[in-house]
Amino acid sequence: MWGRNKLYASALISALIIGAAGSAAAIETKARNVILMDFDTGEYLYTKDAYKMVPPASMSKLMTVYMIFEKLKDGSLSLDDTFTVSENAWRKGGAASGGSTMFLPIGDKVRVEDIIKGILIQSGNDACIVAAENLAGSEEDFAAEMNKKARELGLKNSSFANSTGLPHPDHKMSVEDLALLARRIMKDFPEFYHIFSQKTFTYNNITQGNRNPLLYTMQNADGLKTGHTEEAGFSLTASAKKGDRRLIEVMTGMNSNKERSEEAEKLMSWGFREFDNYDIFRKGDKIVEVPVVFGQEKSVVLTVGEDLKKTIKKSKAHKTKMTAVYDKPVKAPFKVGDQLGTVEIEIPGEETIRLPLVADRSSEKLGFFSRIAENLKYLLFGAE
């Protein structure tokens, strides 16, 4: 008779996960705050105090360049435009400051493209202040715009007080926000991302190397930004791509450049080795054909209503279970795209995921006398 039906559909994923089983040993890191994120799915593979607001040091320069990239993309700025170097920028971020610098002379007219490279490759504090002053009038006003943009981007644990990341009690970010920001940079401005992997840049006859250690030690690494202050320790926001997969990691609190390099490569390699992405469902995948009662159509095919791509630990992938839940038979009327059931995906250690099952066709309701005949048939013979 009529009723709720469950179809166990684990076989649908078997082709995706054959050979995926394996042991995934737990990993530990010396870093103080950590996040490892899959770029495609946005899922977190590893976290450690990831939501705590901490000093980001020069990693917050990612927000400074985001603001520049945005103006380049909307056409209000071009790579060939020039910014003027103020005495304030020279004193606070130039050679006299003792911090990382692009060595910009006072009064120089600097191309925007060179400013970007000075920020990303040389980590120039002077380049950041020059950009802030030329775009917003002052570094304080630029920081206010950074805070506004952070809210627009959904960065919930970020507060900016300057463009450089130099120590300030009100200048903090979480490593989660840094990972989210890195992902937005890559998604929103792919045309500029190649700059992050450039290993050297020469300005004012001074050549400096990119401070990202993974560019020199890990074959697949291609960005983003280091940071270091006494309070923040040696820190890193990094990304690497292996095949079709890209990972983003953010780490703070290492004790040396060597430790930063080793810990970052260890965690990144672990993420590629122990996890993989699975296209579990694509919108329109056919799950089951169900009989229809009181309708002009005799049956309807239930299809998956949306895509589902998941990052799953390889040792758990073969244990994934899927169940289709729907009424059998389906009562008319219904329209194409109407939800007539759900498919439940159970991955060990995670909350059950539910996707809609929708009708692949419409069915109008039968007329009064036809419905009486249909009802009589089911009373005599039951549902098919």
C-alpha positions, 0 to 999 in steps of 0.5 A: 500500500501507499507509504514512505519508502527508503532506497539505500543508494550507497552503490551510487557513490561506489565508483567514485571511491573505489580504492580510496580507503586508507589510514589517516593518521592524526597530525600535530603542529607547532603552530599556534593558530592554524587552518587548512581549507580546500579551495573548491569546497571551502571545507576545513580539513584542520583547525586549531584556534582558528577563530581567535583574533590574533596579530596578523603581521604582514599577512593583513597586507592581503586586505590592502592588495584586495582593495587595490585589485578591486579598483583595478577591476572596476576601472577606477585605477590602472596598473600604469597610474602612479602614486606619490611617496610622502614623507610620512610613508618614507618615515613610517615604512621606508629605509629609516623605519627598520622594517620590511621596505620597498626603499621608496624615495620621498617624492617618487612617482611609483607605478601601481603595478610596482606598488603591488609587487613591492607589497606582495614580493618585498612586503614593503610597509612603505608601499602599503602606506603610499597606496593607502594615502593615495587611495583614501587620503590617509592611512587611517581613512584607508583602514576604515575602508578596510574594515567596511570591506571586511564586513562586506566579505563576511570576515567576522573576526577582523579589525584593521588599524593600518595598511601594513600589519605593523603592531597595533592593539586594534589590528587583528584577524583570525586565521579563518578570516585570512583563509577566507580572504585568500580564497576571495582574492583567488576567486575575484582576481585570478588575473593578478594571482600570478604576482604572488608566485614571483620570486624576486622584484627589483626596485630602485636598483635593489633586488629582494626575494619573495619571503614565502618559504614554500615557493622554494621548498614545495613544488606546487606552492604558488602564493600568498603572504608571510608575516612576522612580528615578535607577538605574531611569531613567524606566520604564513598564509599559503596556497598550493595546487596539486592536480585539480585540487588547491589547498589554502593554509594559514599558520601563526606563532612559529619560532623561526623561518625554518620552523614556519617552512617545515610546519607549513609544508608538513600540513599542506602535504598531509592535506593532499595525501589524506583527503580528496574531493568527490563529486557525489551528485550532479544536479539532474542525476536520476535516482529512482522512478516512482509510480504516480497515482491520480495523475495523467503520468504513470510514473515520475523520475526523481532527480537530485536538485543540486550539485554536491561536491565534498572534501572527504578523508580518504579513510572515510570515503568508502564508508559513505552511505546514501539513502533516498527517502520519498513517498511511493506512489507519488500523488498528482498533481505536481510540476517539474522541479517540485521536491518529492523527496530527499537524498540523505548522505551520511559521512562518518563523523559529520552531520547528515547532508540532505539534498532535494529530490525533484520531479523530472516532469509535471503531472496534472490531476486526473478527472473525478471519475478517473480518480475513482477508477484509480482509487478502486484499482489500488484498493483491489491490487495495491501499489506497484 
